[in-house]
């Protein structure tokens, strides 16, 4: 074997010839040109190889097979591999220049054939073909095809014509991308517009398998598809399995994630399986899985399990075909998350003696599955969701597009939902018992990934234990509960809402009297915004939680109408002790020691409350609360930080190149709290975002709080308040150089009758400077004139009368006398009916003392005086402690149970 582009066999003359050519070519090069000449040689070797193989084939008898090996080098000319070859290996080869690399199976030697591509790169519009027989395959050979680690910037992998019986094809751990038109030089009838990373064309599989796993297939050309099936594809006792695959098509409304050509037949017969499992479909403006007009399923299984996709209409679409005797269409855990989308449209499909099962599927639109014509056979359904409601009756399914169904309760089971009837002997205690030939939980003809575990109701609390290993919580349960549990790090405990019971009335995540220590992380969430709209609301309650070098991470969108509460807790972390590693690009090497992380959090009609809690972080550049990938509140959501103490050396809330957006009648409120971040460095703000946007009649308010800071309370590149929204600073004590610091002079914008109210505040300088300002140097854009009210403010001990001079506000301010309240200044005017003195009288849709646009959670406001009869002392259970900080205000005592003290403790 010779490295580079080489052909080897069992001491054939081709080996000697190629070796001599390479040695003479390389040896003739001066040393200074050696590297350049090597590259040229590698590019030519592949073309020379074909000639050598043909010569070798002419010299040898059929019993001497050529083993073709290409290691490294470049293929930039078309080659065909076949004659006299039984094994072809391409390892680390770069295929480019739009060439066709053809593996001609019909021309290869009889016997066991093998084609393997490892860690190759395919680019420049190149195509890789595995070409079978245009007629009936011969019976004297089998075929093994393995493609792994294929990396593609512009390529297509094509299986064409009939492959030998007992063919096994695996494509894994690869990324194949087709961004433009493809010229399929080896195929007649295929146009450039197909533009697909994976093509099956005019192919018959007999007792064969084609499996694609852990792979990205992406087409971005107009009208392209991630998988294309054309020319007629027939499975006879065979399997095609897509598992753990991303199917992405971004080529406009005519694109689709998978497309069976309308003129093409897709036929499954004689115990075949076409399985799409654990697959993500991305085709937001196009189609999902399009099965054409000539689908035929007889004594076989067409299954979609664990599929989630964002499409405009139907995730699965079939415009014609038959589910015949013994045929099973199984759809389990299929989620159509695109707005108004359905799980499947089966117009023109006839159920004639087969079975359809639809279980634990969800559609964002009101239609679940539509268009199916039933002449004979059964449609069984269980625990599905459409249009925001769980379907539980035949009437509900009729409204969702299925007029005739057999309904199985959510906590029930049925053979029609779980087993392939042709290979099932019996069904007992919700378990399928298989006949000969049936494998797996469902007695399928082939071993395929099982359905994700579902169902399961409430679970009891995990109580009084120490967790020392990472674990993911979900499993179809409706509840995750921890009581007096120690999370002993460094571990990651993940509560995946997507894996919980999507068909429960509500999801409950509860932590009581728990301890996070030693770098432990608790992660909650994991939903995309579109998926969150299909989930039941979640209640996340964390009370009396103690964190010592631990981190609580909330990530992704929360389901509609959810509630998050962090109360009566103390979270402490340091840059050196926290194990949290940011995942925002460009920040992976930094450590911020956060006690709380909000990673891509989206609040949708959700209440988020932090109250009566202390967050502390220590170390250089530390951030008590770290924000990644933006923080958004919409659809009348609320975010309240109430009665909290936040202490940090540098940042209280720090966003990594991301934004804060408060929209759709939502409220973001910091109130009754203390922030201490006395940095002395320029540009180190307590609360830092790239952009802050308040729009759609929303409110951002800073109320009744104390800020002991350095450079700035809020820093942003831009601050935009628009759409009749309200920015409020009321009754605060600011010790800082700047309250609001916007980096560009014209990037602080108020539009559409939005208002800024600055009321009853006391301003003085902080640790950074000997001056104090409301804003950095700021001039509003010429097309805007902000409405700003100033009333009863004090700067460095003196009443403020000239806001431009004394507080650096670069635009006129309407100054009101103390107590001279107006609706626009002290109330959210859009939801206020009138004002009585300084009391706001709310109209419909106004809440709280200032008529806010979203409901104010109960139990907020200034802390009451301690109850003399309340003698309860909160305990810390388990873990190890090396220091105890000054107790929080109001604490009546300290209690430690099963705690290991690792250093001297001073109280």
N, C-alpha and C positions, 0 to 999 in steps of 0.2 A: 504494500500500500504506500502511495506517495502522497504527502500532504499537498494541498493546493487543489487544483482541478485534476483529478487522476482517475484512471480506470485500472482496476486490478482483477485478476482471476487466478486460477491455480497454475502459476508458472506459464502463462500464455505468452506468445511472442508480442502481443500488444503491450504487455507490461514492460518488456525490455525496450521496445521501440520508444514508448513514451518517456521512459526514464532517461534514455540516451539523449532524446531531443531536449528534455528539460535541462540535463546537465550541460550539454553543449551550448544551449542558449544562455544559461546563467553564467557559465564559465567565460563566455566571450565578452561579458560586460566589464568595463573598467569598474573598480571599486566605487568610484564617486557616483556612478550611474546605477549602481546595483538596485537600489530601492525603486527608482522609477521604472527600470526595465522589468523588475519583478511584477509590478502592477500590470504592465502590458502583457506579460506572459500569462498571468492569471486570467486576463480577459479573453485570451486566444485559446486557452486550454480546452474550454468546453466545446468549441467548434471542432478542434482537432480530435477530441475524445470520440465524437460520433463516428468519424472516419475510422479511427482505430478499432472501435468496437465492431464495426461492420467487417473490417479486414479480419479481425480475430474470429468472428462468426463464420467467415468463409473457410478458415483454416481448421476449425474444430468440428468434431462430431457433436451430435445433439446431447451426448452425455456430459460434455464439458461446458458447463454454464458459466457465463460471464457475470461476475459480481461487480456492479458499477458503484463506485464510491466517489463522491465529490465532497471534499472538505475545504471550506473556505473558497476564496476566489469569487469571480463575477461571471454571471451568464447574461450576456447582452445580445445574443443571437438565438434565433429559434432552434430548438433541438427536439428530437423525438427519440425516446428511449424505449426499446422493445425487443428487436431481433436478437436472439441468442442470450437474452438477459433473464435471470430469474430473481435477482435481488438488486434494488436500486436504493442507494442511500445518499441523501444530500444533507450535509451537516455544516451549518454556518455559511451557506452560500447566499450571495447577493444576486437576485434576479431583477433585471431592470430593462429599460428601453422599450417597453411595450411588447416584449417577445412572448412567444408561446412555448412553454415547456410541456411536452406531451409524453405521458406514460401510456404507451400503446399496449394494453393488456393482451389483446388478440394476437399480437406479434411476439409476445414473450413465450418462453419455453413452457412445456407442460409441467405439471407438478405444483408444489406449494410456492406461490409467488409472494414477494414482499416489496413494498414501496414505503420508504420512510423519509420524512423531512423533519429535521431537528434544527431549531433555532435559526431558521432561514429568514431572510428579509426579502420581501417581494414589493416592488415599487415601480413607478413610471408607467402604470397601465399594463403591467405584465399579467399573464394568465397561466395558471397551472391546471392542466387537464389530466384526469384519469379517464382514459377512453376505453370502453368495453367493446362489445361485439355489436355490429349493426343488425345482425340477425340473432339466431339462437346461440347462446354460449356453448362451447364444448364442455364436456363433463370431465376432462382430464386435468383440471387444475382448480386450485382455490387461491384466494387473494387476501392478503393482509396489508392494509394501508394505515400508516400512522403519521399524523401531522401534529407536531407539538412545538410550542414556542415560536410559531410563525408570526412575524411582525410585518405589518403591511401599512404603507402609506397610500398605495394606489394599486390595487390588485384584485383578482378574482380567482376563486378556487372552484373548479368545474368538474362534476361527475356526469359523464355523458355515455349513452348507449348501455347495453345490457352487460352487467358484471357477472362473473362466474358465480355459481352456487357456492355457498359457504364463504362469502366475502365478509370480512370484518373491517370496518372503517372507523377510526377514531380521530377526532380533531379536538385538541384540548389546549388550554393555556395559551391561547392565541388571540391576536387582534388583527382583523382583516377589515380594511377600510377601502371603500370605492367612492372617491369624491367627484368623479367625472365620468364621462361616457367611456364604455369599454368596446373595443373592436374584437368581437369573438371570432377570430379567424378560423377556428376549427369547427364552427357550428353553422349550419344553414338554418335559417328561420329565426335566428336570434338577432334582434336589432341592438344598436348601440344603446338605446334608451333603457335596456334592462338594468345595466349598471348595478350589479349585485355582487357582494363579497362571496356568497355561496350559491352555486347554481346546481340544480338537479335537472337534467334534460334527457328526455326520451330514455328513461332508465327503468329496467326491471330488476328487482331484487328477489332472489329465491333463497330461502333459508339463510338470510344474510342480515347484518346489522350495520347501521351507520349511526354513530354516536358523536355528538358535539357537546363538549362540557367546558365550563369555566372559560368562556370565549366571548369576545366582543365582535359583533358583526354590524358594520355601520355603513350606510349608503347616504351620501348627501347630494347626489345628482338628481336633477329634476326627474320625477317619475320613477326613481330607483326603488329597490327593495333590498332589505338585508338578506333575505332568502328568496330565491326565485325557483319555482317549479314549473317546467314547461315541457311540451312535446310528449306528454303522457308518462306518468310515473306509476308503476304497479308494484305493490308489496305482496309477495306470496310467502307465507310463513316467515316473515321478516319484520325487522323493527327499525324505525327511525326515531332517535331520541335526542331532543334538545334539552339539556339540563344545565342550569346555572349560566344561562346565556343572556347577554344584552342584545336585543334586536332594535336597532335604531335607524330610522329613515326620516331624513329632514329635507327631502326634495319636493316639498309643497304638497298640495291637495291630491295629486295623482300618485304620490309615493305611498309605500306600505311596508310594514315591518316584515311581513312574509306574504308572498303572492303566488297563488297558483293561477297560471294564465287561463283566461276564460275559455279558450279553445282546448285546454289540456284536461286530461282525466287524471284524477288522483284516486287510485283504487287500493283498498285494503281487503285482502281475502285470506282465507285459510289460516286463521290464528295469527294475524299480523297485529302490530302495534305501531301507532304514530303518536308519540308522547312529547308534550311540551310541558316541562316542569321547572319550577323555580326560575322563571324567565321574566325579565323586565322588558316591556315594550315601550318605546319612545317614538311616537309619530304624531305629534300634537296637532298638525294641520292635515295629516293624511289618514291612511287606513292602518288597521292593526294587522291581524292575521286573516288574510283573504283566501278562502279555499276554493274559489272558482265556481263553475256552474255544473261540474260533472263529478261530484264526489260520490264514491261508492264504498260502503263499509258493510261487509258480510263476514260473520263469524270472526270479527276482529274488533280492535279497540282504538278509538280516537279519543285521546284524553288531554285535558288541559288542567294542570294541577299547580297551584302556587304561582299563578301568572298575574302580574300586575302591569297595567298599562294606561298611559294617558293618550287617548285618541279623541277625535271630534265626535264620532258617532258610535259604532260598535267595535268592541275589542276583537271579537271573532265574527267574521261574516262569511256566509256561504249562500250563493244565489241559485243553487240547484244541486240535486243529488238524492241519494237514497241511503237511509239507514235500514238495511235489510235484516233478514233472519240471522240472529246471533250477533248482530252488530251492537256495539255499545259506545255511545258518546258520553264521556264522563267529564264533567266540569266541576272541579272542587277547589275552593279557595281562589277563585278568579275574581280580580278586582278591576273594574273599569272606572278609573278615577277622573277621567276627563269630564268637564262640565257637560251635563245632560247626556252622557254616554251610557250605553247599555252593555251588558256582558256579551250578548250574541244576537245577531240577526240571521235567521235561518230561512229567509224567504225562498220558496222554491224547493226546499228540502222536505222529503216525505219520510215519515217514520212508518216503516212497513215491516213489522215483525221484530224490530230491534228495541233497544232500551236507551233512554236518556236519563241521566242522573245529574242533578244540579244541587250542590250542597255547599253552604258557607261561602256563597258568592255575593258580591256587592256591586251595585251600579249607582253612580252618582245621579243618573237620570231616573225618571219614574218607571222606565221599562227595564225589566231584567233580561228576558229572552223573548224574541218575537218571531213570527212568521212560519213556525213549524206546522206542517200539515200531517195529521195523524190518521192513518188508515187502520193500523193495528200496532200494538206495542204500548209501552207504558212510559210516562214521564214521571220520575220520582224526584221530589224536592225536599230539602231540609234546611231550615235556618238560613235563609237568604235575606238580603237587604236591598231595597230599591227606593230611590227618592227620599232617603233619610229615615225610612221605617223598616222594621223587621217584618217580613212576610210570614204569617202564621196560619192562614186559612186559604182555602181554594178561591174564595172571593178576592182576597188580596193578590193572589197570583194571577187571577183573571185580569185585574187592573194593571198588572205588571207585564202582561203580554202572553200569558200561558193559560189558555181557557180550560185545559183538561190536565189535571195533575193528581198524583197521589202524594199527600202531605205526610211527612214523617216529623214528629216533634223534635225540637232542638236537642232534647236529652234522650232521644230514642235511637234506634238503629234498624237497618233493613238490608237484606241481601242485595236488593236492587241498587243500593247506594254504594255497596262495598265490594262486590264480587263480580268477576267475569263468569257468567253463568255456564258457559260451555266447558270450563275447566274446574268448576266448583262441585264438590261432592255433597257438601252440607254447609249449613250456616247455623251455628249454635253459640249462644251467649255472645252475640255480636262478633263472632270470629268465623272467617271463611276457612273451610277445610277443603284442600285441593285434590283434584284428580291427578292422574299421571300427566305430566306436562305443564301443570300449573305451578307458578312460583310466586313467592312474595305474599304480602297480606291480602292482595286482591285476586290471587290465583291467575295472574296474567301469563301469557305464553312466553314472555321474556322478563328478565330481571330489570325493573325500571325503578327510579326513585319513588319512594312512597309518598302518599299525601301527608302534608304537614298535620301534626296532631292538633285536633280541635276540640271544642266542647269543654266541659269542666266548669263547675260553678265555683262558689265561694270556697276559699281555703282558710284553715285556721292560721293563727299567727305563729311565726317562728319566734320563740321566746327563750331568753336567758341562756343563749349560747354564744360562742365566739366563732366567727367565720374567718378562716385563714386561706381559703382558696377562691379564685375568681369563679363567678357563676352568672348565668343569664336567666332571668326570671321571665316567664311568659306562659308557654305551654297551654294556651287556651283557657287559662284561669281568669276569673273576673277580679280576683283580689291578690295583692301582694302585701303582706303585713309582717312587720318586725317590731318586737317589743323587748326592750332591755337586751338588745343584741350588740355585740362588739364586732365591728368590721376591722380586723387587724391586718394592716397592709404590709407590703404593698400589694393590694389586690384590687380588682375592679368588679363590682357587683352591678349588673345591668338589669334594669327593669324595662323591657321592650314592650311598649304599649301595642305595637303592631302584632306581636305574638300573643297578646292576651285575647280574651273572648270578645270578638268584635260584635257578638250578637247578644251580649248581656245588656241589662238596663243601664248599667254604669260600671266603670272600672274604678277600683279603689286601691290606692297605694298609700300605706300608712307606716310611719316610723314614730315610735314612742320611746323615750328614755334610751336612745341608742347612742353609741360612741363610735366615731371614726378615728382611727389612730394609725400612725406609722405609714402615712402615704396612701391610705385606702381611698378609693373613689367610688361614689355611688352615682350611677348614671341613670337618668329617667328620660324616656321619650323615644325619639327615633322615627318620627312621622314626617312625611312630606306634607305640604299644605293641602294638596289635593286628596291624599289619603286620610288626613285628619278629618276631612268633612264627612267621611263614611263611618267613622268610629263613634261608639257611644261616648258620652261625656265622661271625663275622668275627674276623680277627686284625689288630689295628692295632699296629704296632711303629714307634716313633719313637726312634731312638738317635743320640747325638752331634749333636743339633739345636742350632743357635745362632740365637737370635732377638734382633734389635736393633730395637726399636719395631715388632715384629710381634706377631701374636696367633694362637694356636691355639684353634679353636672346635670343641667336640664338642657336637652337639645331637641331641635326640631319643632314642628308645630304641635300645639295642643288641640285635641278635639274640640269642636264647638261646644260652648256652654260648660267648659271645664272650670275647676277651681283648684288653685294652688295656694297652700298655706305653709309658711315657715314661721313658727311662733315659739317664744320662750326658749330660745336656743342660743348657744355660744359656739361660733365657728372660728377657729384660729389656725393659721398656716403661715409658713415662712418660705422664702425663695429657696432656701437650702433643704427644707424638709418635705415640701409638697412634691408629689410625683406626677403632677399634671403637666403634660407636654402639649403646647398649642399645636393645632393642625392647620392653621391658616398659613398659606404659602408665604414664605419669607420670614416666618416667625418660629419655625420649628426648633431653632437652636436657642431660643430664649426661655427663661423661666420667670414667672411672675408671682408664684406662690399664692394663687387664688384660693379663697375659702369657698367661693361660689362661682360657677361658670354658667353663663347663658350662651349656648352655642346655637345660632340660627333659630332662636326662639321666636315663634309667631303666636300671638294671642288672638284667638278668633272667638269673639263673644265670651271671653274668659276673664275670670277674676284671679289676679296674681297678687298675693298679700304677703309681705314680710313685716312682722310686728313683734315688738318686745324682745328683740334679739340683738346680739352683739357679734360683729364680724371684725376680726383683727388679722392683719397680715404684716409680716416683718421682712426686712431685707431690702437691698437695693432694687429699685424699679418694681417693687411689689404692687399688686393690685388686689384689693379685697374681693372685688367682683370683676371677672374678666368676661368680655363680650366678644364672641367670634361670629362672623357671617351675619351680623346685623341683629337688631332687636326690634320687633314690630308689634304694634297693637292695633287691631282694627275691629270693625263690626261691634262697636260699643263695648270694647274691652276696658279693663282697668288694671293698672299697675300701681300698687301702693307700697311705699316704704314708710312705715309708721312706727314711731317710738323705737327707733333702732339707733344703736351706737356703732359707728364704723370708724375704726382706727387703722391708719396705714401710714407708712413712711413716705409714700409717694402718691399713689392713686387710690381713690375709693372705687370708681367704676372706670375701667379702661377698655376701649373697643379697639380691636386689631383691624385697622383699615376698614371699618364697617360703620354702619349708620344706626341711628335711632329714628324710627318713623311711627308717629302717633296719628292715626287716621280713622275715618269712618265713625265719628262721634265717640271717640275713646278718651280716656283720662290717664295721664301719667303724673303721679303725685309723690313728692317727697315731703313728709310732714312730721312734725313733732320729734325730729331726729337730731342727732349730733354727729357731725363729721369732723374728724381730726386727721389732717394730712399736712403737717407743717413743713412741706418741702421748701428749700431755699433756692432751688434751681429754676432758671428761666425755662418757660415752656412746659413745666410739669403741672398739669391741671389735675384737680381732684376727679372730675368727671370728663372723659375725653372721648369724643366721637368724630368720625370723619365728616359726616353730615347729620344734621338734625332737621327733621321735617315734621311740622304739625299742620295737618290739613283736614279738610272734610268736617269742619265744625267740631274740632277736638280741643283738648285742654292739656297744657303742660304747666303744672303749678309747683312752686317751691314755697312751703307754708310753715310758719311757726317752728323753725328749725335754727340750729346754731352751727356755724361753719368756722372752724379754726384751721385755716389753710395757708398756703403760700402764694403761688402765682395766680391761680384762677380756680373758681368753682366749676364752671363749664367751659370747655374748649371745643371748638369745632372749626372745620374748614368753611362750612356754610351753615347758616341758620335760616330756615324758611318757615314762616307762619302764614298760612293762606287758607282760603275757603271758609272765612268767617270763624277762624279759630282764636284761641285765647292763650296768651302767655302771662303767667301770674307770679310775681314775687311779693309775698305778703307776710309781715310780722316775723321777719327773720333777723338774726344777728350775723353779719358777715365780717369775718376777719380775713381779708384777702386783698391782693392787689387789684384783681379784676373779678367781677361776678360772672360776666359773660365775655369770653375772649374769642373773637372770630378772626381768622388769620388774614382774610382779604377785606379791603376797605368796603367793597360793594357787595359783600356776600351775606349780609344780614338783611332779609327782605320780609316785609309785611305787605300782604295784598288781600283784596276781596273783603274789606271791612273787618279785617282781623285786628285784635287789640292787644296791647301790652300794658298791664297794670303793675305799678311799683308802689306798694302801699305799706306804711308803718314798719319800715325796715331801719336797722341801725348798721351803718357802714364804718369800718375802721380798717387799718392796714394789718396785714398778717406777717408771717415770718419772712416773706420774700423782700418786702419793700417798706418804705415809710409813706406811701400814698395808697389811696383806694379809689377805684373807679367802678362804675356800673358796667361799662363796656370798654373794649379796646377802641382805638381810633376807628371811627365808623361813619360812613356817609351812605344814606340809602340811595338806591338807584334812582335816576332822574324821573322814571315813570311811576314812582311810588311816593306816597306821603303817609308814613306810618301814623296810626292813632295810638298815642302813648299817654297814659295818665300817671301823674305823680302826686302822692298825698302822704303828708305826715312822715316824711323820711328824715333821717338824721345821719350826717357824715362827720366823723371824728368829733362827736359831741355837740355839733351845731345843726340847727334845722336847715334842710336843703331848700333853697329858693331858686337857684339857677342850676338847672339840671345839666345844661351843656358845660358850664364852667366847673361845677363842683363834682359831677359824676361822669363827665366826659361823654355824654350822650349827644351824638352829632346830628340831632334833628330836634325841632321844637317839641316840647312836652307840655301837655295841658296840666297846669298845676291846680290842685284842689286844696282848699283849707281842710285842716283836720276835722273830721266829722261831717264834711259837706259831701255826702255820698251821692253818686249817680248810678243809674242802672248799668251803663256801659263800663264804669270803672270798677265796681265791686261785685257785679253779678255777671254770669254768662248770659248775655242779653238775649240770645236766640231762644233760650228756654225759660225766660223770666217774664212774668205777667206784669209785675209792678214792683216798687220798692217802698217800704215803710220805714222812714228814718234811714238806718243802714242795714235793714233786714230785707232780704230778697224774697219776693213772693213768686213761687215757681209756676210756670205754665205746665201743660201736659208734656211729659218727657224730660222735666227738669228735676234734679235730685240734689239733696243736701242743702247746706246753708247758702250756697252760691249758685244753685240751679244748674249743676253740672249735667252733661249730656248722657252720662251713664250712671247706673245705680251705685251708691256708695256702700261698700261692704259693712256689715254690722261689726261692732266691737272696736272701731277705730276711734282715735281722738286722744287727747292728753291722758296720761295715766292717772287713775284715781289715787287718793291717799291709801296707804296700806291698811288693810283690815286688821285691827289689833287681835281679832280672834283667829286669824289665819296663821297657824304655826307650822304649816307644811314646809318641809325642807326637801328640795330636789336632790336626787342622788345620781352620782356617776357610777355606772356598773361596768366593771372589768376594764381591761386595757392596761397600759403603762403610762405613767405621768412623770415628767422630769421637772415641771414647774407649774405653779398655779398663779394666774394673774390676779390682779385686784378684783375682788368680787364685784359683780354688777350691782347697780343701785337697787335697793329694795330686797336684796337677798337676806333671808332670816338665818341661814346657816349653811354649812357645807357637809355633804355626806358622800362617802366613798365606799363602794361595795366591791370586794374582790379586785381591787386595784393594786397594781405593782408600782411602787414609787422607786424611780431609778436615780434620784438625786435628792439632796437635802431640800426640804420644802419650807418656804417662809410664807406665812399667812399674815 
